[in-house]
Amino acid sequence: MTCSPGVGKTHLAIALGLAACRAGRRVRFFTAALVNRLEETQKQYQLDRFLSQLDRTNLLICDELGYLSFSRAGAELLFQVFADRYERASLLITSNLPFSEWDQIFQGERMTAALLDRLTHHCHIFEMNGESYRFRESVKKSKQAQK
């Protein structure tokens, strides 16, 4: 899912994850800070164990891709996780960046092109456009306070 901030990407990702859980699927939810977890488990020589845990997950949700920048090594680890799921398990990614800007995340056109080729092969893309829910609620509260 790609779109503007505040239009419900995370909310929808959580709802889809809950629906998958109710259908008996194993689901894991991470923010893009998953990269930090990957790097930390690698430093502790626990990366293979963590990747095995992720492999047993039917749906992996990675929320807020593009909000955080990470190292080249972190980008490569995240690429590995995403690419390993290709045609094997489901992946749900939310981002406020269009695909044309994903080279900022994965620090290069080749890795980005390879990843997008896999991700977009069997996928559903939701573009959610509109005004931020949080902004709209803030304006509404401000108007109510002025009355």
N, C-alpha and C positions, 0 to 999 in steps of 0.2 A: 504494500500500500504506500503510495506516495501522495503527499499533499501538504497544505499549509499547516502551521501549528494550530492546535486548539479546535480541530474539527472532528475529533473522535477516533483517531487511529488506534490509540492505546485501548480505548473503551471497546472498540470492535474486535481488536486482537484478543483481549481478555474474554469477551463473549464467545468467540470462536474456540478459544482454548477450553473454556468451560463446557461447551457443547461436545467437544472431542472427548473430554474426561467423562461426561455423562454417557457417551457411546462406548466407553470402556477402553479408550486409547490413553497411552502414557504421554503426558505433555510436560514440557519444561518451558518456563518463561524467564527470559533474561532481558535486561536492557543491553544496549551496545557495550556496556561495561563488561560484558562477557569476555571481551578481549583481555581485560585486566586479570580475570579469573584464569584464562588460558595461559597467560604469561606467568602468573604466580604458580600454577600447577607445573608448568614446565621447569621453573626454577627449583621446585621441590622434587623434581623427577617423578611427578605424579600425572604427567600429561596423558600417557597412554591409558591410565585408569579412568581419568575424567572423560576422555574421548570415547571409551567403551561405554560409560554411563550415558553419554549423549547418543550413542549408536542405538541403545535400547529404547530410546524415546521415539514415539510415533510422530509427534509434532513438536518441533522446536520453534519457539517464538523468540525473535530478536527484535526488540522494540527500540526505537529512536536511533536507528543507524544514521550516522551523519552528524549527530549532535556533538560527539566527542571525536577528537583526533587521536590517532595512536601511531605507534612506531611502525616501521616497515616490518619488523618481526611480528608485531601484533596483527598487522594486516594480513601477513602470510598465514598465521595461525587461524584467523577467522575465515580466510579463503579456504583453508583445508577443511574446516568444519562444514562450511556451506557446500563445497564441491563434493565432499564425501557423501552428502545426503542426496546428491543428484540421482534420480530414478530409483532411490532406495527408501526414502522417508520424506515426510512433509516438513516444509519450512515456511514460516510466515515471518516476513520482514516488514517493519514499518519504517518510514523515512520521510523527512521533509524535503529531501533532495530529489530532483529528477535524475533519471539514469545518466543523463549527459554530464552530471557533476559527480558521479560516483568515483571517478578517477582520483578525486581529492581524498576519498576514504581509503581506497586501495593503492594509492600512491603510484599510479602508473597505468597507462592505457592497456598494456598487454594483459596484466592480471585482471583488470576491470572487464575487458572484453571477454576473456575466458570465463569469468564468473557470470557475467550477464548472459552469455550464450547458454550456459547451463540453467541458470535461474529462469530464463524466459522461455525455455523449450516446452515445458509442461507447467503452465502457470495461469493464474487469474490475477490480473492487475486491477486494483481499485484506485482510482484517482478521486480523492475527496476534496472538493473545492468549496469554499465558502468562508464565512466570517468565523472567527474564533469564538467558540462557545464561552470561554472564560472572559473574553473581552466584552461580548454581548451582555453577559450577566453583570459584569462590573458597571457597564453603562446603565443598565436597568436599575441597579441598586443606587447608583449616583442620582438618577432622576427621582427615585422614590424618596431619597433623603432630602432632596430639595423641596419636596411638596410640603 
